Amino acid sequence: MIGRWPSALCLLLSVTGLPVSAEMLTGRVVGVHDGDTLTLLVVGNQQVTVRLAGIDAPEPE
C-alpha cells in the first residue's frame, strides 16, 4: 500500500496544478502594467497583453 503513495501524489499534483497555456510570441514590449503583466506589440502592429504565471512579482501600491 505504501508503494502507491508516490504515484497517487504525482497524479494528484499533475491534475490539480495550474492551467498552463503556452504560445510563442515575438514582439516588442510597449507597456508594463505591474510585476507580471505586460503588453507586447507583435507582427501586424497588434497589441497583446501577456500575464506571466508562476512568478512572485510585487504589485504596484
PQR file of N, CA, C, O and H, with PARSE charges and radii, in Angstrom:
ATOM      1  N   MET A   1       0.808  -1.191   0.000 -0.4000 1.5000
ATOM      2  CA  MET A   1       0.000   0.000   0.000 -0.0000 2.0000
ATOM      3  C   MET A   1       0.858   1.264   0.000  0.5500 1.7000
ATOM      4  O   MET A   1       0.499   2.257  -0.632 -0.5500 1.4000
ATOM      5  N   ILE A   2       1.986   1.230   0.705 -0.4000 1.5000
ATOM      6  CA  ILE A   2       2.863   2.397   0.755 -0.0000 2.0000
ATOM      7  C   ILE A   2       3.445   2.693  -0.623  0.5500 1.7000
ATOM      8  O   ILE A   2       3.714   3.854  -0.931 -0.5500 1.4000
ATOM      9  H   ILE A   2       2.277   0.423   1.219  0.4000 1.0000
ATOM     10  N   GLY A   3       3.643   1.696  -1.445 -0.4000 1.5000
ATOM     11  CA  GLY A   3       4.192   1.899  -2.778 -0.0000 2.0000
ATOM     12  C   GLY A   3       3.287   2.715  -3.687  0.5500 1.7000
ATOM     13  O   GLY A   3       3.757   3.265  -4.683 -0.5500 1.4000
ATOM     14  H   GLY A   3       3.425   0.752  -1.195  0.4000 1.0000
ATOM     15  N   ARG A   4       2.011   2.807  -3.371 -0.4000 1.5000
ATOM     16  CA  ARG A   4       1.075   3.576  -4.198 -0.0000 2.0000
ATOM     17  C   ARG A   4       1.085   5.060  -3.870  0.5500 1.7000
ATOM     18  O   ARG A   4       0.665   5.862  -4.704 -0.5500 1.4000
ATOM     19  H   ARG A   4       1.629   2.361  -2.561  0.4000 1.0000
ATOM     20  N   TRP A   5       1.541   5.454  -2.707 -0.4000 1.5000
ATOM     21  CA  TRP A   5       1.501   6.857  -2.309 -0.0000 2.0000
ATOM     22  C   TRP A   5       2.270   7.779  -3.242  0.5500 1.7000
ATOM     23  O   TRP A   5       1.720   8.807  -3.637 -0.5500 1.4000
ATOM     24  H   TRP A   5       1.882   4.803  -2.029  0.4000 1.0000
ATOM     25  N   PRO A   6       3.503   7.477  -3.617 -0.5600 1.5000
ATOM     26  CA  PRO A   6       4.200   8.390  -4.545  0.2800 2.0000
ATOM     27  C   PRO A   6       3.469   8.546  -5.876  0.5500 1.7000
ATOM     28  O   PRO A   6       3.392   9.652  -6.410 -0.5500 1.4000
ATOM     29  N   SER A   7       2.934   7.454  -6.415 -0.4000 1.5000
ATOM     30  CA  SER A   7       2.205   7.539  -7.676 -0.0000 2.0000
ATOM     31  C   SER A   7       0.935   8.351  -7.521  0.5500 1.7000
ATOM     32  O   SER A   7       0.617   9.174  -8.379 -0.5500 1.4000
ATOM     33  H   SER A   7       2.996   6.556  -5.981  0.4000 1.0000
ATOM     34  N   ALA A   8       0.210   8.131  -6.443 -0.4000 1.5000
ATOM     35  CA  ALA A   8      -1.027   8.870  -6.200 -0.0000 2.0000
ATOM     36  C   ALA A   8      -0.736  10.351  -6.001  0.5500 1.7000
ATOM     37  O   ALA A   8      -1.488  11.199  -6.482 -0.5500 1.4000
ATOM     38  H   ALA A   8       0.469   7.463  -5.746  0.4000 1.0000
ATOM     39  N   LEU A   9       0.340  10.668  -5.300 -0.4000 1.5000
ATOM     40  CA  LEU A   9       0.713  12.056  -5.066 -0.0000 2.0000
ATOM     41  C   LEU A   9       1.072  12.746  -6.388  0.5500 1.7000
ATOM     42  O   LEU A   9       0.650  13.878  -6.628 -0.5500 1.4000
ATOM     43  H   LEU A   9       0.950   9.979  -4.909  0.4000 1.0000
ATOM     44  N   CYS A  10       1.832  12.086  -7.227 -0.4000 1.5000
ATOM     45  CA  CYS A  10       2.194  12.657  -8.535 -0.0000 2.0000
ATOM     46  C   CYS A  10       0.954  12.897  -9.385  0.5500 1.7000
ATOM     47  O   CYS A  10       0.840  13.935 -10.038 -0.5500 1.4000
ATOM     48  H   CYS A  10       2.175  11.168  -7.032  0.4000 1.0000
ATOM     49  N   LEU A  11       0.038  11.959  -9.383 -0.4000 1.5000
ATOM     50  CA  LEU A  11      -1.199  12.117 -10.143 -0.0000 2.0000
ATOM     51  C   LEU A  11      -2.012  13.289  -9.598  0.5500 1.7000
ATOM     52  O   LEU A  11      -2.528  14.094 -10.373 -0.5500 1.4000
ATOM     53  H   LEU A  11       0.131  11.116  -8.853  0.4000 1.0000
ATOM     54  N   LEU A  12      -2.130  13.392  -8.290 -0.4000 1.5000
ATOM     55  CA  LEU A  12      -2.886  14.473  -7.679 -0.0000 2.0000
ATOM     56  C   LEU A  12      -2.278  15.825  -8.018  0.5500 1.7000
ATOM     57  O   LEU A  12      -3.002  16.757  -8.367 -0.5500 1.4000
ATOM     58  H   LEU A  12      -1.711  12.738  -7.660  0.4000 1.0000
ATOM     59  N   LEU A  13      -0.964  15.945  -7.920 -0.4000 1.5000
ATOM     60  CA  LEU A  13      -0.303  17.212  -8.225 -0.0000 2.0000
ATOM     61  C   LEU A  13      -0.430  17.578  -9.697  0.5500 1.7000
ATOM     62  O   LEU A  13      -0.574  18.756 -10.023 -0.5500 1.4000
ATOM     63  H   LEU A  13      -0.376  15.188  -7.636  0.4000 1.0000
ATOM     64  N   SER A  14      -0.379  16.605 -10.586 -0.4000 1.5000
ATOM     65  CA  SER A  14      -0.483  16.919 -12.011 -0.0000 2.0000
ATOM     66  C   SER A  14      -1.902  17.308 -12.394  0.5500 1.7000
ATOM     67  O   SER A  14      -2.090  18.129 -13.291 -0.5500 1.4000
ATOM     68  H   SER A  14      -0.261  15.648 -10.322  0.4000 1.0000
ATOM     69  N   VAL A  15      -2.897  16.743 -11.739 -0.4000 1.5000
ATOM     70  CA  VAL A  15      -4.293  17.061 -12.053 -0.0000 2.0000
ATOM     71  C   VAL A  15      -4.709  18.391 -11.447  0.5500 1.7000
ATOM     72  O   VAL A  15      -5.480  19.129 -12.061 -0.5500 1.4000
ATOM     73  H   VAL A  15      -2.745  16.076 -11.009  0.4000 1.0000
ATOM     74  N   THR A  16      -4.219  18.712 -10.257 -0.4000 1.5000
ATOM     75  CA  THR A  16      -4.642  19.931  -9.563 -0.0000 2.0000
ATOM     76  C   THR A  16      -3.715  21.104  -9.816  0.5500 1.7000
ATOM     77  O   THR A  16      -3.873  22.144  -9.177 -0.5500 1.4000
ATOM     78  H   THR A  16      -3.593  18.113  -9.758  0.4000 1.0000
ATOM     79  N   GLY A  17      -2.764  20.981 -10.712 -0.4000 1.5000
ATOM     80  CA  GLY A  17      -1.849  22.071 -11.000 -0.0000 2.0000
ATOM     81  C   GLY A  17      -2.543  23.231 -11.688  0.5500 1.7000
ATOM     82  O   GLY A  17      -3.707  23.134 -12.076 -0.5500 1.4000
ATOM     83  H   GLY A  17      -2.636  20.135 -11.231  0.4000 1.0000
ATOM     84  N   LEU A  18      -1.825  24.316 -11.834 -0.4000 1.5000
ATOM     85  CA  LEU A  18      -2.364  25.490 -12.501 -0.0000 2.0000
ATOM     86  C   LEU A  18      -2.589  25.204 -13.979  0.5500 1.7000
ATOM     87  O   LEU A  18      -1.827  24.448 -14.582 -0.5500 1.4000
ATOM     88  H   LEU A  18      -0.879  24.395 -11.519  0.4000 1.0000
ATOM     89  N   PRO A  19      -3.618  25.793 -14.571 -0.5600 1.5000
ATOM     90  CA  PRO A  19      -3.799  25.622 -16.012  0.2800 2.0000
ATOM     91  C   PRO A  19      -2.634  26.263 -16.754  0.5500 1.7000
ATOM     92  O   PRO A  19      -2.184  27.353 -16.401 -0.5500 1.4000
ATOM     93  N   VAL A  20      -2.159  25.588 -17.767 -0.4000 1.5000
ATOM     94  CA  VAL A  20      -0.986  26.061 -18.493 -0.0000 2.0000
ATOM     95  C   VAL A  20      -1.340  26.207 -19.962  0.5500 1.7000
ATOM     96  O   VAL A  20      -1.927  25.314 -20.573 -0.5500 1.4000
ATOM     97  H   VAL A  20      -2.524  24.703 -18.054  0.4000 1.0000
ATOM     98  N   SER A  21      -0.975  27.338 -20.503 -0.4000 1.5000
ATOM     99  CA  SER A  21      -1.153  27.583 -21.922 -0.0000 2.0000
ATOM    100  C   SER A  21       0.103  28.287 -22.401  0.5500 1.7000
ATOM    101  O   SER A  21       0.553  29.251 -21.781 -0.5500 1.4000
ATOM    102  H   SER A  21      -0.499  28.063 -20.006  0.4000 1.0000
ATOM    103  N   ALA A  22       0.664  27.816 -23.490 -0.4000 1.5000
ATOM    104  CA  ALA A  22       1.895  28.414 -23.984 -0.0000 2.0000
ATOM    105  C   ALA A  22       1.765  28.710 -25.467  0.5500 1.7000
ATOM    106  O   ALA A  22       1.187  27.936 -26.231 -0.5500 1.4000
ATOM    107  H   ALA A  22       0.298  27.033 -23.993  0.4000 1.0000
ATOM    108  N   GLU A  23       2.309  29.836 -25.846 -0.4000 1.5000
ATOM    109  CA  GLU A  23       2.338  30.229 -27.243 -0.0000 2.0000
ATOM    110  C   GLU A  23       3.588  31.064 -27.433  0.5500 1.7000
ATOM    111  O   GLU A  23       3.929  31.878 -26.575 -0.5500 1.4000
ATOM    112  H   GLU A  23       2.778  30.464 -25.226  0.4000 1.0000
ATOM    113  N   MET A  24       4.277  30.870 -28.553 -0.4000 1.5000
ATOM    114  CA  MET A  24       5.484  31.631 -28.833 -0.0000 2.0000
ATOM    115  C   MET A  24       5.085  32.961 -29.455  0.5500 1.7000
ATOM    116  O   MET A  24       4.436  32.993 -30.501 -0.5500 1.4000
ATOM    117  H   MET A  24       3.999  30.209 -29.250  0.4000 1.0000
ATOM    118  N   LEU A  25       5.471  34.052 -28.816 -0.4000 1.5000
ATOM    119  CA  LEU A  25       5.211  35.382 -29.341 -0.0000 2.0000
ATOM    120  C   LEU A  25       6.529  36.112 -29.516  0.5500 1.7000
ATOM    121  O   LEU A  25       7.419  36.028 -28.670 -0.5500 1.4000
ATOM    122  H   LEU A  25       5.998  34.026 -27.967  0.4000 1.0000
ATOM    123  N   THR A  26       6.640  36.821 -30.611 -0.4000 1.5000
ATOM    124  CA  THR A  26       7.809  37.667 -30.842 -0.0000 2.0000
ATOM    125  C   THR A  26       7.306  39.084 -31.027  0.5500 1.7000
ATOM    126  O   THR A  26       6.423  39.336 -31.847 -0.5500 1.4000
ATOM    127  H   THR A  26       5.916  36.890 -31.298  0.4000 1.0000
ATOM    128  N   GLY A  27       7.861  39.999 -30.275 -0.4000 1.5000
ATOM    129  CA  GLY A  27       7.408  41.373 -30.377 -0.0000 2.0000
ATOM    130  C   GLY A  27       8.241  42.282 -29.509  0.5500 1.7000
ATOM    131  O   GLY A  27       9.298  41.904 -29.003 -0.5500 1.4000
ATOM    132  H   GLY A  27       8.578  39.795 -29.609  0.4000 1.0000
ATOM    133  N   ARG A  28       7.741  43.489 -29.350 -0.4000 1.5000
ATOM    134  CA  ARG A  28       8.433  44.497 -28.563 -0.0000 2.0000
ATOM    135  C   ARG A  28       7.541  44.876 -27.390  0.5500 1.7000
ATOM    136  O   ARG A  28       6.344  45.105 -27.564 -0.5500 1.4000
ATOM    137  H   ARG A  28       6.882  43.796 -29.760  0.4000 1.0000
ATOM    138  N   VAL A  29       8.114  44.943 -26.208 -0.4000 1.5000
ATOM    139  CA  VAL A  29       7.358  45.337 -25.019 -0.0000 2.0000
ATOM    140  C   VAL A  29       7.068  46.833 -25.124  0.5500 1.7000
ATOM    141  O   VAL A  29       7.982  47.651 -25.230 -0.5500 1.4000
ATOM    142  H   VAL A  29       9.086  44.757 -26.066  0.4000 1.0000
ATOM    143  N   VAL A  30       5.767  47.177 -25.091 -0.4000 1.5000
ATOM    144  CA  VAL A  30       5.368  48.582 -25.182 -0.0000 2.0000
ATOM    145  C   VAL A  30       4.730  49.085 -23.898  0.5500 1.7000
ATOM    146  O   VAL A  30       4.440  50.275 -23.776 -0.5500 1.4000
ATOM    147  H   VAL A  30       5.025  46.512 -25.004  0.4000 1.0000
ATOM    148  N   GLY A  31       4.508  48.193 -22.937 -0.4000 1.5000
ATOM    149  CA  GLY A  31       3.948  48.621 -21.667 -0.0000 2.0000
ATOM    150  C   GLY A  31       4.100  47.561 -20.598  0.5500 1.7000
ATOM    151  O   GLY A  31       3.994  46.365 -20.867 -0.5500 1.4000
ATOM    152  H   GLY A  31       4.744  47.226 -23.036  0.4000 1.0000
ATOM    153  N   VAL A  32       4.352  48.021 -19.368 -0.4000 1.5000
ATOM    154  CA  VAL A  32       4.423  47.122 -18.216 -0.0000 2.0000
ATOM    155  C   VAL A  32       3.383  47.616 -17.229  0.5500 1.7000
ATOM    156  O   VAL A  32       3.445  48.754 -16.766 -0.5500 1.4000
ATOM    157  H   VAL A  32       4.437  48.993 -19.150  0.4000 1.0000
ATOM    158  N   HIS A  33       2.418  46.749 -16.906 -0.4000 1.5000
ATOM    159  CA  HIS A  33       1.301  47.160 -16.060 -0.0000 2.0000
ATOM    160  C   HIS A  33       1.590  46.929 -14.587  0.5500 1.7000
ATOM    161  O   HIS A  33       1.263  47.769 -13.748 -0.5500 1.4000
ATOM    162  H   HIS A  33       2.367  45.824 -17.282  0.4000 1.0000
ATOM    163  N   ASP A  34       2.197  45.803 -14.272 -0.4000 1.5000
ATOM    164  CA  ASP A  34       2.646  45.509 -12.922 -0.0000 2.0000
ATOM    165  C   ASP A  34       3.732  44.457 -13.039  0.5500 1.7000
ATOM    166  O   ASP A  34       4.268  44.244 -14.126 -0.5500 1.4000
ATOM    167  H   ASP A  34       2.463  45.121 -14.954  0.4000 1.0000
ATOM    168  N   GLY A  35       4.062  43.806 -11.958 -0.4000 1.5000
ATOM    169  CA  GLY A  35       5.198  42.891 -11.967 -0.0000 2.0000
ATOM    170  C   GLY A  35       5.067  41.679 -12.862  0.5500 1.7000
ATOM    171  O   GLY A  35       6.077  41.078 -13.230 -0.5500 1.4000
ATOM    172  H   GLY A  35       3.626  43.980 -11.075  0.4000 1.0000
ATOM    173  N   ASP A  36       3.833  41.296 -13.229 -0.4000 1.5000
ATOM    174  CA  ASP A  36       3.686  40.091 -14.039 -0.0000 2.0000
ATOM    175  C   ASP A  36       2.778  40.271 -15.257  0.5500 1.7000
ATOM    176  O   ASP A  36       2.380  39.280 -15.871 -0.5500 1.4000
ATOM    177  H   ASP A  36       3.013  41.784 -12.930  0.4000 1.0000
ATOM    178  N   THR A  37       2.442  41.512 -15.620 -0.4000 1.5000
ATOM    179  CA  THR A  37       1.591  41.766 -16.775 -0.0000 2.0000
ATOM    180  C   THR A  37       2.246  42.816 -17.665  0.5500 1.7000
ATOM    181  O   THR A  37       2.655  43.878 -17.196 -0.5500 1.4000
ATOM    182  H   THR A  37       2.766  42.316 -15.122  0.4000 1.0000
ATOM    183  N   LEU A  38       2.340  42.502 -18.951 -0.4000 1.5000
ATOM    184  CA  LEU A  38       2.946  43.431 -19.894 -0.0000 2.0000
ATOM    185  C   LEU A  38       2.188  43.399 -21.214  0.5500 1.7000
ATOM    186  O   LEU A  38       1.399  42.489 -21.469 -0.5500 1.4000
ATOM    187  H   LEU A  38       2.007  41.639 -19.332  0.4000 1.0000
ATOM    188  N   THR A  39       2.439  44.409 -22.055 -0.4000 1.5000
ATOM    189  CA  THR A  39       1.819  44.485 -23.369 -0.0000 2.0000
ATOM    190  C   THR A  39       2.912  44.390 -24.419  0.5500 1.7000
ATOM    191  O   THR A  39       3.917  45.099 -24.359 -0.5500 1.4000
ATOM    192  H   THR A  39       3.080  45.148 -21.847  0.4000 1.0000
ATOM    193  N   LEU A  40       2.698  43.493 -25.390 -0.4000 1.5000
ATOM    194  CA  LEU A  40       3.630  43.305 -26.497 -0.0000 2.0000
ATOM    195  C   LEU A  40       3.026  43.859 -27.771  0.5500 1.7000
ATOM    196  O   LEU A  40       1.819  43.753 -27.989 -0.5500 1.4000
ATOM    197  H   LEU A  40       1.882  42.917 -25.438  0.4000 1.0000
ATOM    198  N   LEU A  41       3.855  44.447 -28.608 -0.4000 1.5000
ATOM    199  CA  LEU A  41       3.470  44.839 -29.953 -0.0000 2.0000
ATOM    200  C   LEU A  41       4.025  43.755 -30.868  0.5500 1.7000
ATOM    201  O   LEU A  41       5.239  43.633 -31.028 -0.5500 1.4000
ATOM    202  H   LEU A  41       4.835  44.534 -28.430  0.4000 1.0000
ATOM    203  N   VAL A  42       3.139  42.974 -31.464 -0.4000 1.5000
ATOM    204  CA  VAL A  42       3.546  41.837 -32.287 -0.0000 2.0000
ATOM    205  C   VAL A  42       3.358  42.171 -33.761  0.5500 1.7000
ATOM    206  O   VAL A  42       2.929  43.272 -34.106 -0.5500 1.4000
ATOM    207  H   VAL A  42       2.152  43.073 -31.334  0.4000 1.0000
ATOM    208  N   VAL A  43       3.683  41.214 -34.629 -0.4000 1.5000
ATOM    209  CA  VAL A  43       3.591  41.398 -36.067 -0.0000 2.0000
ATOM    210  C   VAL A  43       2.199  41.889 -36.442  0.5500 1.7000
ATOM    211  O   VAL A  43       1.199  41.385 -35.931 -0.5500 1.4000
ATOM    212  H   VAL A  43       4.032  40.320 -34.348  0.4000 1.0000
ATOM    213  N   GLY A  44       2.139  42.864 -37.327 -0.4000 1.5000
ATOM    214  CA  GLY A  44       0.864  43.426 -37.737 -0.0000 2.0000
ATOM    215  C   GLY A  44       0.414  44.561 -36.833  0.5500 1.7000
ATOM    216  O   GLY A  44      -0.744  44.973 -36.886 -0.5500 1.4000
ATOM    217  H   GLY A  44       2.951  43.274 -37.742  0.4000 1.0000
ATOM    218  N   ASN A  45       1.319  45.071 -36.002 -0.4000 1.5000
ATOM    219  CA  ASN A  45       1.018  46.152 -35.055 -0.0000 2.0000
ATOM    220  C   ASN A  45      -0.164  45.832 -34.140  0.5500 1.7000
ATOM    221  O   ASN A  45      -0.936  46.720 -33.780 -0.5500 1.4000
ATOM    222  H   ASN A  45       2.260  44.736 -35.959  0.4000 1.0000
ATOM    223  N   GLN A  46      -0.296  44.570 -33.770 -0.4000 1.5000
ATOM    224  CA  GLN A  46      -1.345  44.145 -32.848 -0.0000 2.0000
ATOM    225  C   GLN A  46      -0.767  44.127 -31.433  0.5500 1.7000
ATOM    226  O   GLN A  46       0.332  43.616 -31.218 -0.5500 1.4000
ATOM    227  H   GLN A  46       0.332  43.849 -34.063  0.4000 1.0000
ATOM    228  N   GLN A  47      -1.497  44.677 -30.479 -0.4000 1.5000
ATOM    229  CA  GLN A  47      -1.060  44.661 -29.085 -0.0000 2.0000
ATOM    230  C   GLN A  47      -1.654  43.446 -28.387  0.5500 1.7000
ATOM    231  O   GLN A  47      -2.843  43.154 -28.517 -0.5500 1.4000
ATOM    232  H   GLN A  47      -2.390  45.092 -30.654  0.4000 1.0000
ATOM    233  N   VAL A  48      -0.804  42.746 -27.645 -0.4000 1.5000
ATOM    234  CA  VAL A  48      -1.212  41.548 -26.920 -0.0000 2.0000
ATOM    235  C   VAL A  48      -0.817  41.728 -25.460  0.5500 1.7000
ATOM    236  O   VAL A  48       0.339  42.029 -25.161 -0.5500 1.4000
ATOM    237  H   VAL A  48       0.162  42.984 -27.540  0.4000 1.0000
ATOM    238  N   THR A  49      -1.774  41.546 -24.548 -0.4000 1.5000
ATOM    239  CA  THR A  49      -1.486  41.588 -23.118 -0.0000 2.0000
ATOM    240  C   THR A  49      -1.050  40.201 -22.672  0.5500 1.7000
ATOM    241  O   THR A  49      -1.721  39.207 -22.949 -0.5500 1.4000
ATOM    242  H   THR A  49      -2.713  41.302 -24.791  0.4000 1.0000
ATOM    243  N   VAL A  50       0.080  40.145 -21.979 -0.4000 1.5000
ATOM    244  CA  VAL A  50       0.664  38.878 -21.535 -0.0000 2.0000
ATOM    245  C   VAL A  50       0.737  38.885 -20.021  0.5500 1.7000
ATOM    246  O   VAL A  50       1.248  39.831 -19.421 -0.5500 1.4000
ATOM    247  H   VAL A  50       0.625  40.953 -21.753  0.4000 1.0000
ATOM    248  N   ARG A  51       0.233  37.841 -19.412 -0.4000 1.5000
ATOM    249  CA  ARG A  51       0.322  37.684 -17.959 -0.0000 2.0000
ATOM    250  C   ARG A  51       1.219  36.497 -17.670  0.5500 1.7000
ATOM    251  O   ARG A  51       0.929  35.381 -18.101 -0.5500 1.4000
ATOM    252  H   ARG A  51      -0.182  37.073 -19.899  0.4000 1.0000
ATOM    253  N   LEU A  52       2.297  36.719 -16.950 -0.4000 1.5000
ATOM    254  CA  LEU A  52       3.254  35.667 -16.621 -0.0000 2.0000
ATOM    255  C   LEU A  52       2.767  34.911 -15.396  0.5500 1.7000
ATOM    256  O   LEU A  52       2.459  35.511 -14.366 -0.5500 1.4000
ATOM    257  H   LEU A  52       2.533  37.625 -16.599  0.4000 1.0000
ATOM    258  N   ALA A  53       2.699  33.591 -15.514 -0.4000 1.5000
ATOM    259  CA  ALA A  53       2.205  32.761 -14.417 -0.0000 2.0000
ATOM    260  C   ALA A  53       3.367  32.139 -13.656  0.5500 1.7000
ATOM    261  O   ALA A  53       4.430  31.887 -14.222 -0.5500 1.4000
ATOM    262  H   ALA A  53       2.949  33.104 -16.351  0.4000 1.0000
ATOM    263  N   GLY A  54       3.157  31.900 -12.399 -0.4000 1.5000
ATOM    264  CA  GLY A  54       4.132  31.172 -11.596 -0.0000 2.0000
ATOM    265  C   GLY A  54       5.317  31.991 -11.133  0.5500 1.7000
ATOM    266  O   GLY A  54       6.339  31.429 -10.739 -0.5500 1.4000
ATOM    267  H   GLY A  54       2.293  32.105 -11.939  0.4000 1.0000
ATOM    268  N   ILE A  55       5.202  33.309 -11.171 -0.4000 1.5000
ATOM    269  CA  ILE A  55       6.297  34.133 -10.661 -0.0000 2.0000
ATOM    270  C   ILE A  55       5.765  34.947  -9.473  0.5500 1.7000
ATOM    271  O   ILE A  55       4.566  35.210  -9.377 -0.5500 1.4000
ATOM    272  H   ILE A  55       4.371  33.765 -11.490  0.4000 1.0000
ATOM    273  N   ASP A  56       6.653  35.332  -8.593 -0.4000 1.5000
ATOM    274  CA  ASP A  56       6.280  36.137  -7.436 -0.0000 2.0000
ATOM    275  C   ASP A  56       6.802  37.550  -7.683  0.5500 1.7000
ATOM    276  O   ASP A  56       7.967  37.847  -7.419 -0.5500 1.4000
ATOM    277  H   ASP A  56       7.627  35.119  -8.671  0.4000 1.0000
ATOM    278  N   ALA A  57       5.933  38.411  -8.190 -0.4000 1.5000
ATOM    279  CA  ALA A  57       6.326  39.772  -8.516 -0.0000 2.0000
ATOM    280  C   ALA A  57       5.533  40.751  -7.667  0.5500 1.7000
ATOM    281  O   ALA A  57       4.358  40.517  -7.383 -0.5500 1.4000
ATOM    282  H   ALA A  57       4.987  38.169  -8.405  0.4000 1.0000
ATOM    283  N   PRO A  58       6.164  41.849  -7.258 -0.5600 1.5000
ATOM    284  CA  PRO A  58       5.453  42.832  -6.444  0.2800 2.0000
ATOM    285  C   PRO A  58       4.378  43.547  -7.267  0.5500 1.7000
ATOM    286  O   PRO A  58       4.558  43.785  -8.461 -0.5500 1.4000
ATOM    287  N   GLU A  59       3.270  43.884  -6.625 -0.4000 1.5000
ATOM    288  CA  GLU A  59       2.193  44.649  -7.258 -0.0000 2.0000
ATOM    289  C   GLU A  59       2.398  46.121  -6.913  0.5500 1.7000
ATOM    290  O   GLU A  59       2.913  46.442  -5.842 -0.5500 1.4000
ATOM    291  H   GLU A  59       3.124  43.690  -5.654  0.4000 1.0000
ATOM    292  N   PRO A  60       1.997  47.016  -7.816 -0.5600 1.5000
ATOM    293  CA  PRO A  60       2.138  48.453  -7.502  0.2800 2.0000
ATOM    294  C   PRO A  60       1.189  48.850  -6.379  0.5500 1.7000
ATOM    295  O   PRO A  60       0.116  48.268  -6.217 -0.5500 1.4000
ATOM    296  N   GLU A  61       1.599  49.839  -5.617 -0.4000 1.5000
ATOM    297  CA  GLU A  61       0.766  50.289  -4.492 -0.0000 2.0000
ATOM    298  C   GLU A  61       0.014  51.537  -4.845  0.5500 1.7000
ATOM    299  O   GLU A  61      -0.736  52.059  -4.021 -0.5500 1.4000
ATOM    300  H   GLU A  61       2.470  50.311  -5.749  0.4000 1.0000
TER
END
